[in-house]
Amino acid sequence: MTSPETSTGAAEGTSAPAAAGGVRKSVTGTKGLVAAGFLLPALVLLGALVVYPIGYSLYRSFFDRSGSGFAGFDNYVEIFTDDTIFTAVKNNAIWVVVAPAVATALGLMFAVLTERVRWGTAFKLIVFMPMAISMLAAGIIFRLVYEQDPERGVANAVWVGVHDTFSESAGFPKARPLPAHPLKPAGGGAFVTEQPVTAGSPVELPLVGVPADTMPSDARPAKAAPPDDGRITGTAWLDFTRGGGGTVNAIDAKELGLKGLEVEAVKDGKVVATATAAADGTFSLPKEADGAVLRLPESNFREPYNGVDWLGPSLVTPAIIGSYVWMWAGFAMVLIAAGLAAVPRELLEAARVDGANEWQVFRKVTVPLLAPVLAVVLVTLMINVLKIFDLVFIIAPGSAQDDANVLALQLYRSSFGTDADLGVGSAIAVLLLLLVIPVMAFNIRRMRRESRR
């Protein structure tokens, strides 16, 4: 009679080969064919949307514009010999070095400084809000921010306001005398009288070309200066009557004095006296000005300061990087703040007890402990800026787009349009892939190293 153990063992012995000869199971107990069936749609999409485009781009990069002739490495050579494309390569290098470093540094600063304040959460929310805006919308916003006209562009409005606080602007830009008046150009935008002036004979200095809305608000109707045997007197006024009428080179009742106009007396090339016109346009010079010619210096007629050409050839790339940092500093701040929350407070307090000041605690304790998080943020932003396109395409005007060019934008320009060269466009795509691979490899190695700890 067979024992239960023997029968059980026999049953197990007969079932083992069946399991060995049947469909294998994974560690989780899932059949291999079932797992492959579930993975197949994802693998098909991965092949169609990732593997095939990469392979075809690599293949197409070795052919000419039409795709019928083999070009070898000519397309890759053109990347580094064509001025426009090489500018994109240099700008990409600037982006990779500057933008992630600045965004990470700002994120670190915001995370550390707001850790102990009660309104830190509200501040972090405000800083992070630009992440909710698309690149397209951010580009439109900063295209307006960087407008040259201070009345429209916020950046220049602030810059001009600061400039005018410390440097007084000219009062009468574009003002000029009438051709019939004895004032002649003296070079550099100044005007001088044709004849020397004498004491006791009032001088008349009428000007035109001053818009009525730019006249000083406290300017008064002009009046003739009284003669003075011991001084040089005169009147400077806007020789224009609103609504028409009036007499040329004569003071009329409705014409305003040019308050603040500077007048210089020049003898033998030297300025011997100066005066400033009053609200009614009258001015007075001492007797030393007798026999001198009067000069209206160019400082009276300078164009008003119009700010900085943010989107000009020299500043367009830093300006666009500034808009990128505005968007992504909040991302860096949130990740770093999460890492900072996991830092053991005992280590920080121990450093303070040992006599370290706050800067030493930050530099020698906080930053080393946050090194893995900082590496994540830096690598993520570096990959992100390698493919930057939207901000450059929208913010940079057509006249400065070549100066702000980056590889992703040049890829678009080379691959589409009437003058498209798909060979060069494919070579740029392969170059971008080659630039991303080292960063990705570093990130994968770092993640594996972290997982083994």
Secondary structure, 3 states (H helix, E strand, C coil): CCCHHHHHHHHHHHHHHHHHHCCCECCCCCEHHHHHHHHHHHHHHHHHHHHHHHHHHHHHCCECCCCCCECCCHHHHHHHHCHHHHHHHHHHHHHHHHHHHHHHHHHHHHHHHCCCCCCHHHHHHHHHHHHHCCHHHHHHHHHHHCCCCCCCCHHHHHHHHHHHHHCCCCCCCCCECCCCCCEEEEECCEEEECCCCCCCCCEEEEEECCCHHHCCCCCCECCCCCCCCCCEEEEEEECCCCCCCCCCCCCCCCCEECCCCEEEEEECCEEEEEEECCCCCEEEECHHHCCCEEEECHHHCCCCCCCCCCCCCCCHHHHHHHHHHHHHHHHHHHHHHHHHHCCCHHHHHHHHHCCCCHHHHHHHHHHHHCHHHHHHHHHHHHHHHHCCCHHHHHHCCHHHCCCCCCHHHHHHHHHCCCCCCHHHHHHHHHHHHHHHHHHHHHHHHHHHHHHHC
